[in-house]
Amino acid sequence: MKIIFMGTPDFARTALEKIIEAGHEVTLVVTQPDKPKGRSGELQVSDVKACALEHNIPVFQPVRIKLPENVAELKKYEADIYVVAAFGQILSQEILDIPKFGCVNIHASLLPKYRGAAPIQQAILDGEEKTGVTIMQMAAGMDTGDILIQREITIDRDETGGGLFDKLSVLGGELIVDALPMIERGELTPVPQDEAKATKCGKLSKDMGRIDFNKEAEAIRNLVRGLNPWPSAFTSLNGKMLKIWKAEVVKELYGEHVADAAPGEVAAVYKDSFAVKTGLDYLKVEELQLEGKKRMLVKDFLLGYKLEEGTKLG
């Protein structure tokens, strides 16, 4: 099939690479404009643009895809279908109606659950045991189009947002390659989403990572997993930011500990970890990063930092 591909980050790049490997003709890649990065302000190309340039595919970077002149530019390129993955802009109905087979989106959740910007991380934050990828026939609303095909995977108990992102990125690329010939042959029946089961998730922000120790330990553990590597779960220790990278839930403590610790207090310190009281159970911290220091195991951290039971975090 002839395809116009729209996407921006590394999640989308994996799908673009799979489509090219499968032998489809990508006539144009549409991605967000280059953005300045760091103190130097040097412009950085998106992962999808980098992939397109490597394969000598024309690149189009409109600030607003809906503008008439940008719609006219799209119409210059032949395409049977538009494939969209984490593009970052909403398509107008006029655009959706251009290609013969319409526009399909690769979405990293089992729609109608987790419509929106951060479905991968939100599934972990909510303690879900499974998630997946949906290929959806795009409509004018946000992730509201009919479902064409889905593929499910199990979320491992120790899965992080970054690890699940990588798995779903690969799964999305595999699924769109499977779906494209089925779409061309008319073998996929669009299934409307059940609006009663729809949930939404917003963009990730740094402040989302602030730990509230009044919550249950399991919820905090999910926060630690879901926001790893970005924006990360954090609290403070003696006025310095303390990022928590790995933690487990324990219901009871062994050895000496603070029996009546309040939420946020260090209730026990061991050789390789320490336990913090939460609203329910304890959070056993196993890997962390103190402001100004590198990320490390707690056993190494405790070799150079005297952490006392009763210390208040946050």
C-alpha positions in Angstrom: 0.0 0.0 0.0 1.0 3.6 -0.5 1.1 5.3 2.9 1.4 8.7 4.4 2.8 8.2 7.9 2.2 10.7 10.7 4.1 10.5 14.0 6.8 12.1 16.2 8.4 10.2 19.1 10.3 6.9 19.3 7.0 5.0 19.8 6.0 6.0 16.3 9.5 5.4 14.8 9.2 1.7 15.6 6.0 1.5 13.6 7.4 3.4 10.7 10.4 1.1 10.5 8.2 -2.0 10.6 6.0 -0.6 7.8 9.1 0.1 5.6 10.5 -3.3 6.3 7.2 -4.9 5.2 7.6 -3.4 1.8 5.0 -0.7 1.8 5.7 2.5 0.0 5.8 5.5 2.4 5.3 8.5 0.1 5.5 11.2 2.9 6.3 11.4 6.6 4.5 14.1 8.6 6.0 15.0 11.9 6.1 17.9 14.4 8.5 20.8 13.7 12.1 20.6 15.1 12.3 21.8 18.7 15.1 23.5 20.6 16.8 21.4 23.2 18.9 22.2 26.3 20.7 25.4 27.1 22.2 25.7 23.6 18.7 25.8 22.0 20.0 23.7 19.2 17.1 22.3 17.1 16.5 18.6 17.5 14.7 16.5 14.9 12.0 14.0 16.0 12.7 10.3 16.0 10.3 9.8 13.1 12.0 12.5 11.0 15.4 10.9 11.6 14.0 7.6 10.4 12.5 9.2 7.3 15.7 10.9 6.4 17.6 7.6 6.7 15.2 6.1 4.2 15.1 9.2 1.9 11.4 9.7 2.5 10.1 13.3 2.0 9.3 15.0 5.3 6.5 17.6 6.0 6.5 19.5 9.4 3.5 21.8 9.6 2.9 23.8 12.8 -0.9 23.3 12.3 -1.9 20.4 10.0 -5.4 21.7 9.7 -4.6 24.9 7.8 -5.8 24.9 4.2 -2.3 25.2 2.7 -1.2 22.2 4.7 -4.2 20.1 3.6 -3.3 21.0 0.1 0.3 19.9 0.6 -1.0 16.5 1.8 -3.1 16.1 -1.3 0.0 16.3 -3.5 1.2 12.9 -2.3 -0.4 9.6 -3.3 -1.6 7.5 -0.4 -4.1 4.7 0.0 -4.2 5.2 3.7 -2.7 7.5 6.4 -1.1 5.8 9.4 -0.9 7.9 12.6 1.0 7.1 15.8 1.6 9.7 18.5 1.6 12.5 16.0 0.7 15.3 18.5 -1.9 17.1 16.4 -5.6 16.5 15.8 -6.7 15.8 12.2 -9.6 17.5 10.7 -12.5 15.6 9.1 -11.3 17.0 5.7 -7.9 15.2 6.2 -9.5 12.0 7.5 -11.5 11.9 4.3 -8.6 12.2 1.9 -7.2 8.6 1.5 -9.2 5.7 0.1 -9.0 3.7 3.3 -9.2 6.7 5.6 -6.8 7.3 8.5 -5.9 4.7 11.1 -4.2 5.3 14.5 -1.9 3.0 16.5 -3.0 3.6 20.1 -1.2 2.1 23.1 -4.2 0.8 25.1 -7.2 -1.5 24.8 -9.7 1.2 23.8 -12.1 2.5 24.9 -9.9 2.4 28.1 -7.2 5.1 28.4 -8.0 7.5 25.6 -5.5 10.4 25.6 -1.8 11.2 25.9 -0.3 8.8 28.4 -2.1 5.4 28.3 1.0 3.4 28.8 2.0 5.0 32.1 -1.6 5.3 33.3 -2.2 1.6 33.0 0.6 1.0 35.5 -0.4 3.8 37.7 -3.8 2.2 38.0 -2.4 -1.2 38.8 -3.7 -2.8 35.6 -2.7 -6.4 34.9 -3.1 -6.2 31.1 -3.0 -3.6 28.4 -2.3 -3.7 24.6 -2.5 -1.9 21.3 -5.5 -0.9 19.3 -5.6 -0.1 15.6 -8.4 2.3 15.3 -10.2 3.9 12.3 -9.8 7.6 13.1 -12.8 9.9 13.7 -12.9 13.6 14.6 -12.9 13.0 18.4 -10.0 12.1 20.6 -9.4 8.4 20.2 -13.1 7.8 19.6 -13.0 6.0 16.3 -14.1 2.4 15.6 -11.8 -0.4 16.7 -10.3 -2.5 13.8 -8.0 -4.9 15.7 -6.5 -5.2 19.1 -3.7 -7.2 20.6 -3.3 -7.7 24.4 -0.3 -8.3 26.6 0.2 -8.9 30.3 1.8 -6.2 32.5 4.5 -7.8 34.6 4.5 -7.0 38.3 7.8 -5.2 38.1 7.1 -3.5 34.7 8.1 0.1 34.5 6.6 2.8 32.3 9.8 2.7 30.1 9.8 -1.0 29.8 6.1 -1.2 28.9 6.6 1.6 26.4 9.2 -0.4 24.6 7.1 -3.5 24.5 4.0 -1.7 23.2 6.1 0.2 20.6 7.2 -3.1 19.1 3.7 -4.6 19.4 2.2 -1.5 17.7 4.6 -1.9 14.8 3.8 -5.6 14.4 0.1 -5.1 14.6 -0.1 -2.3 12.0 1.9 -4.5 9.6 -0.6 -7.3 10.2 -3.6 -5.0 9.8 -2.7 -3.1 6.6 -3.2 -6.0 4.1 -6.4 -7.0 6.0 -7.7 -3.4 5.7 -6.9 -3.5 2.0 -8.8 -6.7 1.5 -11.8 -5.5 3.6 -11.3 -8.2 6.2 -11.6 -6.0 9.3 -15.0 -5.0 10.6 -15.0 -1.7 12.4 -16.5 -2.1 15.9 -17.8 1.1 17.6 -16.3 1.8 21.0 -18.5 1.4 24.1 -18.7 5.0 25.4 -19.9 3.7 28.8 -16.5 2.0 29.3 -14.4 5.0 28.0 -11.7 6.4 30.3 -9.3 9.3 29.6 -5.8 10.1 30.7 -3.9 13.4 30.4 -0.3 14.3 29.7 2.4 13.5 32.2 3.8 16.3 34.3 6.7 16.5 36.7 4.4 17.3 39.6 2.6 14.0 39.1 5.6 12.2 40.6 5.3 13.8 44.1 4.7 11.0 46.5 1.8 11.3 49.0 2.6 8.8 51.8 -1.0 8.9 53.0 -1.9 6.7 50.1 -1.6 3.0 50.2 1.9 1.5 49.6 0.7 -0.4 46.5 -0.5 2.9 44.9 2.9 4.5 45.6 4.7 1.5 44.2 2.7 1.8 41.0 3.6 5.5 40.9 7.3 4.6 41.1 6.9 2.0 38.3 4.7 4.0 36.1 6.7 7.2 36.1 10.1 5.5 35.6 12.0 6.9 33.7 10.1 10.2 33.4 9.0 12.2 35.3 9.9 9.8 38.2 8.4 9.5 41.6 10.0 11.7 44.2 9.9 13.0 47.8 12.4 14.9 49.9 15.0 14.0 52.5 16.3 16.7 54.7 15.5 19.4 52.2 16.9 17.6 49.1 14.9 15.9 46.4 14.9 12.1 46.7 13.8 10.1 43.7 12.6 6.6 44.3 13.4 4.2 41.4 12.4 0.8 42.8 10.3 -0.2 45.8 8.2 -3.1 47.1 5.2 -3.4 49.4 5.6 -5.0 52.8 2.8 -5.5 55.3 4.9 -6.3 58.3 8.4 -5.3 59.5 11.0 -7.5 61.0 13.7 -6.6 63.5 13.8 -3.2 65.3 11.5 -0.6 63.9 9.3 2.3 64.8 6.0 0.7 65.9 3.9 3.8 65.7 5.4 5.5 62.7 3.2 8.0 60.8 2.8 8.1 57.0 6.0 9.4 55.5 8.3 8.3 58.4 11.1 5.9 58.0 9.9 3.0 60.2 12.9 0.6 59.7 16.4 0.7 58.2 18.0 -2.5 56.9 21.3 -3.2 55.2 19.9 -3.2 51.7 16.7 -1.2 52.1 14.5 1.0 54.3 10.8 0.9 55.0 8.5 4.0 55.0 5.1 4.0 56.6 2.2 4.7 54.3 -1.6 5.0 54.6 -1.7 1.2 54.3 1.3 -1.1 54.7 5.0 0.0 54.2 7.0 1.0 51.1 10.3 -0.8 51.1 12.7 1.4 49.1 15.4 -0.6 47.2 16.8 1.9 44.7 16.9 5.7 44.8 18.7 8.9 43.8 19.4 11.8 46.2 19.6 15.3 44.6 23.1 15.8 43.3 24.0 12.1 43.4 23.8 9.3 40.9 21.1 6.6 40.9 22.1 3.7 43.2 20.9 0.7 45.2 19.9 1.6 48.8 22.6 -0.8 50.2 25.2 1.5 48.5 23.4 4.7 49.6 23.4 3.6 53.2 27.2 3.1 53.1 27.7 6.8 52.9 24.5 8.2 54.4 23.3 7.7 57.9 19.5 7.3 57.7 17.8 7.0 61.0 14.5 5.5 61.9 11.9 8.1 62.5 13.2 10.4 59.7 10.4 12.2 58.0 10.2 12.2 54.2 8.4 14.8 52.2 
